[in-house]
Amino acid sequence: MTRTGEVVERKGEAAIVVFDRPTACGECKGCFGDVCTRVELTVDAEVGDIIDVEMPDRSILSASAMAYLIPLALLLTGLLGGTALHGPLALPLDVNLFAAIAGFLLLAVGLAIVRIIDRSLRLKRQWQPRVLRVYKKEH
């Protein structure tokens, strides 16, 4: 996936780039959203320059699947497990309340797992955005 954005800040060998979200994307924001993204520069780009940035499609699909499926799977596991464990534990809580608590606790664990995975993947080169082309700002 190739996106075009504007360099808004330089930080050493990296740039902060702002991308506009295409209207076809809805609210997904999987393709950089309309947020600032840090991009390692292998080319000469300055503040105000427009750059084309590529993020491998496979990485975006994997990240999207991970971000949605891990928390969802753990939420459902918590709901079903909470319902199943309520009887044997003989808790004074309502079964639905106990299942909801278990579901939300495991949802929080799932979100923490996604955050940890995200931090480790950001360090790998194949998950990094890559600058394809620089359009110099006219002075």
Rosetta silent file (secondary structure, phi, psi, omega in degrees, C-alpha in Angstrom):
SEQUENCE: MTRTGEVVERKGEAAIVVFDRPTACGECKGCFGDVCTRVELTVDAEVGDIIDVEMPDRSILSASAMAYLIPLALLLTGLLGGTALHGPLALPLDVNLFAAIAGFLLLAVGLAIVRIIDRSLRLKRQWQPRVLRVYKKEH
SCORE:     score description
SCORE:     0.000 S_00000001
   1 L     0.000  128.789  179.305    0.000    0.000    0.000 S_00000001
   2 E  -111.400  132.028  178.813    1.429    3.369   -1.018 S_00000001
   3 E  -127.179  153.359  177.898    0.366    6.586    0.685 S_00000001
   4 E  -113.101  133.990 -178.868    1.352   10.195    0.131 S_00000001
   5 E  -147.110  171.494 -179.310    2.010   12.510    3.051 S_00000001
   6 E  -108.083  134.287  175.267    3.719   15.724    4.072 S_00000001
   7 E   -72.907  121.086 -178.558    6.869   15.880    6.195 S_00000001
   8 E  -110.263  -12.684  179.275    5.985   18.074    9.178 S_00000001
   9 E  -161.403  144.443  174.154    9.063   17.521   11.337 S_00000001
  10 E  -108.508  135.424  175.629   12.615   16.119   11.095 S_00000001
  11 E  -133.673   87.043 -178.386   14.150   14.178   13.969 S_00000001
  12 L    65.607 -121.209 -179.896   17.661   13.118   12.970 S_00000001
  13 L   -91.340   14.553 -179.999   17.368   10.372   10.368 S_00000001
  14 E  -124.918  160.774  177.278   13.595   10.168   10.778 S_00000001
  15 E  -130.924  148.579  171.049   10.668   12.314    9.717 S_00000001
  16 E   -97.954  122.804 -174.178    7.206   12.819   11.132 S_00000001
  17 E  -120.052  136.247  176.913    4.762   12.545    8.225 S_00000001
  18 E  -103.819  127.334  178.754    1.056   13.419    8.174 S_00000001
  19 E  -112.639  142.731  172.555   -1.157   11.295    5.919 S_00000001
  20 L   -89.321  139.007  179.101   -4.739   12.022    4.886 S_00000001
  21 L   -83.148  127.394  176.586   -7.117    9.104    5.247 S_00000001
  22 L   -62.791  146.239 -179.317   -8.901    8.185    1.992 S_00000001
  23 H   -63.875  -27.226  179.964  -12.687    8.465    2.250 S_00000001
  24 H   -67.097  -18.143 -176.760  -13.032    4.834    1.101 S_00000001
  25 H   -78.909  -14.884 -176.897  -11.338    3.697    4.322 S_00000001
  26 L    62.716 -132.086 -178.319  -14.153    4.777    6.610 S_00000001
  27 L  -104.667   11.278 -175.329  -12.969    4.727   10.203 S_00000001
  28 L   -57.446  -51.496 -178.202  -10.516    1.796    9.884 S_00000001
  29 L    62.333   16.873  178.294   -7.296    3.863   10.100 S_00000001
  30 L   -70.626  -23.157 -179.381   -5.329    0.708    9.263 S_00000001
  31 L  -102.319   59.249  179.012   -3.491    2.533    6.507 S_00000001
  32 L    78.312  -12.196 -178.501   -1.796    5.083    8.783 S_00000001
  33 L    60.779 -156.816  170.131   -5.119    6.803    9.579 S_00000001
  34 L  -117.439   62.122 -179.083   -4.891   10.526    9.520 S_00000001
  35 L  -122.741  171.865  175.516   -2.264   10.673   12.158 S_00000001
  36 E   -79.885  138.958  178.011    1.417   11.453   12.248 S_00000001
  37 E  -126.979  137.653  177.597    3.687    8.521   11.467 S_00000001
  38 E   -84.206  127.847 -178.776    7.415    8.275   12.122 S_00000001
  39 E  -125.907  126.974  174.325    9.300    7.247    8.976 S_00000001
  40 E   -71.474  130.665 -176.805   13.004    6.386    8.793 S_00000001
  41 L   -95.636  127.047  172.732   14.508    8.419    5.959 S_00000001
  42 L  -109.750    2.673 -179.632   16.809    6.812    3.426 S_00000001
  43 L  -132.800  169.954  179.608   16.486    9.865    1.170 S_00000001
  44 L   -85.099  110.946  176.499   16.821   13.614    1.573 S_00000001
  45 L  -137.571  137.237 -178.515   13.475   15.036    2.676 S_00000001
  46 L  -118.495  169.060  177.769   12.848   18.259    4.570 S_00000001
  47 L   -56.216  132.001 -179.690    9.877   19.809    6.351 S_00000001
  48 L    98.601  -20.011  177.944    7.216   20.704    3.789 S_00000001
  49 L   -70.180  149.159  174.717    8.268   18.036    1.257 S_00000001
  50 E   -99.902  134.623 -179.672    5.648   15.569    0.051 S_00000001
  51 E  -130.869  149.052  171.844    6.706   11.917    0.110 S_00000001
  52 E   -95.066  128.716 -177.402    5.313    8.612   -1.119 S_00000001
  53 E  -123.473  136.208 -179.803    5.550    5.952    1.570 S_00000001
  54 E  -111.855  135.585  171.367    5.023    2.223    1.123 S_00000001
  55 L  -124.460  123.113 -177.637    3.841   -0.217    3.763 S_00000001
  56 L   -55.308  132.662 -178.548    3.722   -3.855    2.614 S_00000001
  57 H   -56.095  -40.077 -178.283    0.104   -5.040    2.246 S_00000001
  58 H   -60.253  -40.290  179.532    0.870   -8.299    4.031 S_00000001
  59 H   -64.693  -41.350 -179.535    2.049   -6.416    7.112 S_00000001
  60 H   -65.922  -42.623  179.217   -1.106   -4.290    7.214 S_00000001
  61 H   -65.425  -42.457  178.790   -3.380   -7.326    6.883 S_00000001
  62 H   -63.387  -43.942 -179.619   -1.478   -9.234    9.569 S_00000001
  63 H   -64.781  -41.460  179.331   -1.538   -6.265   11.937 S_00000001
  64 H   -64.184  -44.807  179.239   -5.257   -5.697   11.377 S_00000001
  65 H   -60.978  -45.157 -179.830   -6.072   -9.355   11.983 S_00000001
  66 H   -62.205  -45.804 -175.543   -3.968   -9.393   15.130 S_00000001
  67 H   -64.568  -29.921 -179.474   -5.436   -6.158   16.487 S_00000001
  68 H   -96.179  -42.094 -171.394   -9.007   -7.395   16.118 S_00000001
  69 H   -75.221  -39.408 -178.964   -8.840  -11.160   16.547 S_00000001
  70 H   -61.943  -53.240  179.105   -6.716  -11.489   19.695 S_00000001
  71 H   -62.895  -38.865  179.867   -8.908   -9.223   21.877 S_00000001
  72 H   -63.755  -44.892  179.560  -12.115  -10.636   20.385 S_00000001
  73 H   -61.388  -41.396 -179.886  -11.026  -14.232   20.981 S_00000001
  74 H   -72.323  -33.895  175.171  -10.099  -13.466   24.587 S_00000001
  75 H   -60.984  -49.308 -179.721  -13.350  -11.556   25.192 S_00000001
  76 H   -64.483  -39.223  177.136  -15.388  -14.528   23.980 S_00000001
  77 H   -61.209  -42.290  178.091  -13.221  -16.943   25.975 S_00000001
  78 H   -64.517  -41.795  179.579  -13.829  -14.859   29.095 S_00000001
  79 H   -64.484  -48.365 -178.976  -17.581  -14.727   28.518 S_00000001
  80 H   -69.961  -41.900  179.337  -17.899  -18.453   27.875 S_00000001
  81 H   -66.445  -38.915  177.765  -15.373  -19.423   30.528 S_00000001
  82 H   -62.996  -39.632  177.325  -16.994  -17.162   33.100 S_00000001
  83 H   -65.212  -44.397 -178.288  -20.365  -18.763   32.431 S_00000001
  84 H   -68.572  -35.423 -177.022  -18.894  -22.264   32.679 S_00000001
  85 H   -82.691  -17.284 -175.298  -16.908  -21.536   35.860 S_00000001
  86 H   -58.420  -47.592 -178.293  -19.704  -19.748   37.713 S_00000001
  87 H   -63.048  -55.208 -178.758  -21.465  -22.951   38.835 S_00000001
  88 H   -61.918  -28.670 -179.888  -18.411  -24.927   40.045 S_00000001
  89 H   -81.982  -15.375  179.429  -17.061  -21.889   41.917 S_00000001
  90 L    50.615   53.742 -179.132  -20.412  -21.315   43.656 S_00000001
  91 L   -84.131  149.083  178.621  -19.991  -17.550   43.598 S_00000001
  92 L   -75.580   -7.016  179.596  -22.613  -15.204   45.079 S_00000001
  93 L   -77.515  153.498  172.793  -22.501  -13.068   41.871 S_00000001
  94 L   -62.701  143.143 -177.396  -25.080  -13.361   39.123 S_00000001
  95 H   -58.758  -40.008 -179.498  -23.825  -15.645   36.332 S_00000001
  96 H   -68.539  -38.518  177.722  -24.149  -12.910   33.700 S_00000001
  97 H   -65.357  -44.167  179.157  -22.264  -10.389   35.823 S_00000001
  98 H   -62.952  -42.811  178.556  -19.473  -12.886   36.497 S_00000001
  99 H   -63.108  -40.712  178.932  -19.239  -13.755   32.781 S_00000001
 100 H   -64.679  -42.877  178.355  -19.096  -10.041   31.861 S_00000001
 101 H   -62.342  -46.882  179.057  -16.336   -9.392   34.400 S_00000001
 102 H   -61.523  -41.230  179.380  -14.336  -12.393   33.150 S_00000001
 103 H   -62.861  -45.502 -179.113  -14.874  -11.292   29.543 S_00000001
 104 H   -70.294  -33.154  175.868  -13.696   -7.740   30.159 S_00000001
 105 H   -64.106  -45.318  179.022  -10.681   -8.914   32.162 S_00000001
 106 H   -70.541  -30.036  173.129   -9.572  -11.170   29.311 S_00000001
 107 H   -61.018  -44.097  178.175  -10.314   -8.378   26.820 S_00000001
 108 H   -62.338  -39.989  176.281   -7.891   -6.175   28.757 S_00000001
 109 H   -62.197  -43.205  178.919   -5.300   -8.971   28.647 S_00000001
 110 H   -61.340  -41.845  178.173   -5.838   -9.247   24.869 S_00000001
 111 H   -66.021  -36.696  176.872   -5.326   -5.517   24.378 S_00000001
 112 H   -66.374  -39.677  177.808   -2.133   -5.669   26.449 S_00000001
 113 H   -62.541  -45.210  178.969   -0.883   -8.578   24.327 S_00000001
 114 H   -60.365  -40.938  179.836   -1.583   -6.625   21.121 S_00000001
 115 H   -64.267  -41.830  178.355    0.300   -3.637   22.505 S_00000001
 116 H   -64.576  -45.146  178.870    3.335   -5.769   23.378 S_00000001
 117 H   -62.506  -43.100  179.537    3.331   -7.435   19.960 S_00000001
 118 H   -58.274  -44.864 -179.869    2.941   -4.046   18.258 S_00000001
 119 H   -62.193  -39.298 -179.503    5.968   -2.642   20.064 S_00000001
 120 H   -73.723  -35.121 -179.589    8.146   -5.591   19.037 S_00000001
 121 H   -70.641  -31.351  179.592    6.962   -5.559   15.413 S_00000001
 122 L   -60.613  -23.394 -179.090    7.705   -1.846   15.019 S_00000001
 123 L   -82.446  -16.650 -177.848   11.388   -2.679   15.439 S_00000001
 124 L   -84.777  137.185 -174.737   11.428   -5.152   12.530 S_00000001
 125 H   -59.615  -39.995 -177.370   12.411   -3.770    9.138 S_00000001
 126 H   -68.327  -12.649  177.812    9.636   -5.496    7.134 S_00000001
 127 H   -99.381   -1.313 -177.833    7.045   -3.706    9.282 S_00000001
 128 L   -86.586  139.536  171.400    8.591   -0.261    8.766 S_00000001
 129 L   -63.309  146.319 -178.251    7.160    2.231    6.271 S_00000001
 130 E  -125.038  131.284 -179.958    9.589    2.830    3.371 S_00000001
 131 E   -76.080  126.080  178.715   10.033    6.100    1.468 S_00000001
 132 E   -96.710  -40.119 -174.271    9.596    5.590   -2.288 S_00000001
 133 E  -155.363  147.655  177.999    9.798    9.130   -3.640 S_00000001
 134 E  -117.890  130.757  174.002   10.252   12.716   -2.464 S_00000001
 135 E  -107.115  107.020 -175.629    8.518   15.699   -4.067 S_00000001
 136 L   -65.286  141.133  175.817   10.544   18.731   -3.021 S_00000001
 137 L   -68.052  135.507  177.329    8.754   21.782   -1.686 S_00000001
 138 L   -79.529  133.495 -177.520    8.977   24.716   -4.078 S_00000001
 139 L   -92.118    0.000    0.000   10.712   27.696   -2.494 S_00000001
